C-alpha cells in the first residue's frame, strides 16, 4: 500500500486548492482510504489516499495511470450516479454494480474496497470515495 497525493496542473489555482482541501478533509476525517476527483472526460484530476500496487511516483504519470485504471468503472458509476449518487455499502453491492475486480475492474482504485461512494459534482465530473476493510 502506498500513500499518494497528486493534483493536475490543468486545474486553476483555486480548483487545486479546493481539491486539495476537500480530499485531505475526506481522508483525515472519515474512514476513506482513497479519494478521487474525475472530470467529465474521465480524467483523474486529483487523487489522495492509500493505493495498492506499484504506481508511478511522477504526479502526472500517476494521474494518467489512475485515469486508465478507473475509466470503465467511472463510466458505469456515472450512469448509475446520474440521479444523485451511488452509495455501495458492501462487497456484494459493489460486485452487483459491476465495479469489482471480478467484473474486470483493475485493482489500483477499486481494489479491495468494501464501500464505494460516487457523487456527481455539478455536471463537472465525479467524486469517488472508497474505503477498505
C-alpha positions in Angstrom: 0.0 0.0 0.0 1.3 3.4 -1.0 0.1 6.8 0.3 -0.2 9.1 -2.7 -1.3 12.6 -3.5 -1.5 14.1 -6.9 -3.3 17.0 -8.5 -3.4 18.0 -12.1 -1.6 21.1 -13.3 -4.5 21.7 -15.7 -6.7 22.9 -12.8 -6.9 26.6 -11.9 -5.1 27.6 -8.7 -8.5 28.0 -6.9 -9.6 24.5 -8.1 -6.3 22.9 -7.0 -6.7 24.5 -3.5 -10.3 23.3 -3.2 -9.5 19.8 -4.4 -6.5 19.6 -2.0 -8.5 20.7 1.0 -11.6 18.6 0.2 -9.5 15.4 -0.4 -7.5 15.9 2.8 -10.6 16.5 4.8 -12.3 13.4 3.5 -9.3 11.1 4.1 -8.5 12.6 7.5 -12.0 13.0 8.9 -13.8 9.9 7.6 -13.0 6.2 7.1 -12.0 6.9 3.5 -8.9 5.2 2.2 -8.9 6.8 -1.3 -10.5 9.9 -2.8 -10.5 10.8 -6.5 -11.9 13.7 -8.4 -12.7 12.7 -12.0 -13.5 15.2 -14.7 -16.4 14.7 -17.1 -13.9 13.5 -19.8 -12.9 10.7 -17.4 -9.5 12.0 -16.4 -8.5 11.8 -12.7 -7.5 15.3 -11.8 -7.0 14.8 -8.1 -6.1 11.7 -6.1 -5.3 11.3 -2.4 -5.0 8.3 -0.1 -3.8 4.8 0.1 -3.4 2.8 -3.1 -2.4 -0.8 -3.7 0.1 -2.0 -6.2 3.1 -0.4 -7.8 2.2 3.1 -9.0 4.4 5.7 -10.6 5.9 8.4 -8.4 5.6 11.2 -11.0 2.3 13.0 -10.3 1.0 13.4 -13.9 2.0 9.8 -14.7 0.2 8.7 -11.6 -3.0 10.6 -12.7 -2.7 9.1 -16.1 -2.4 5.5 -14.7 -5.3 6.0 -12.4 -7.4 7.5 -15.2 -6.8 4.4 -17.3 -7.4 2.2 -14.3 -10.8 3.7 -13.4 -12.2 4.5 -16.9 -14.5 1.5 -17.2 -15.7 1.8 -13.6 -16.3 5.5 -13.9 -18.5 5.2 -16.9 -20.6 2.5 -15.2 -20.8 4.6 -12.0 -21.6 7.8 -13.9 -24.6 6.1 -15.4 -25.8 4.8 -12.0 -25.0 8.0 -10.2 -26.8 10.4 -12.5 -29.8 10.6 -10.2 -27.9 11.9 -7.1 -25.1 9.5 -6.4 -24.0 5.9 -5.8 -23.5 4.5 -2.3 -22.4 0.9 -2.3 -22.1 -0.4 1.3 -20.9 -3.9 0.8 -18.8 -6.1 -1.4 -21.9 -7.8 -2.8 -23.4 -4.4 -3.8 -20.0 -3.4 -5.4 -20.0 -6.7 -7.4 -23.7 -6.3 -8.3 -22.9 -2.8 -9.7 -20.1 -4.3 -11.8 -17.3 -2.3 -10.0 -15.3 -5.2 -8.6 -12.1 -6.8 -9.9 -14.3 -9.8 -10.7 -16.0 -7.7 -13.2 -12.7 -6.8 -14.9 -12.2 -3.6 -13.0 -8.5 -3.1 -12.2 -7.2 -3.1 -8.7 -5.4 0.2 -8.2 -8.6 2.2 -7.4 -11.3 -0.2 -6.5 -9.0 -3.0 -5.2 -10.4 -4.4 -2.0 -12.9 -1.7 -1.4 -15.7 -2.5 1.0 -17.6 0.7 0.3 -17.8 2.9 -2.8 -19.4 6.3 -2.8 -19.7 8.2 -6.1 -21.2 11.6 -6.3 -21.7 13.9 -9.3 -20.0 17.3 -9.0 -22.4 19.8 -10.6 -22.2 18.4 -14.1 -18.4 18.7 -13.9 -17.4 15.1 -13.1 -17.5 12.6 -10.2 -16.1 12.5 -6.7 -15.1 8.9 -5.7 -14.6 8.0 -2.0 -13.6 4.4 -1.2 -12.9 2.5 2.0 -11.2 -0.8 2.5 -11.9 -3.4 5.3 
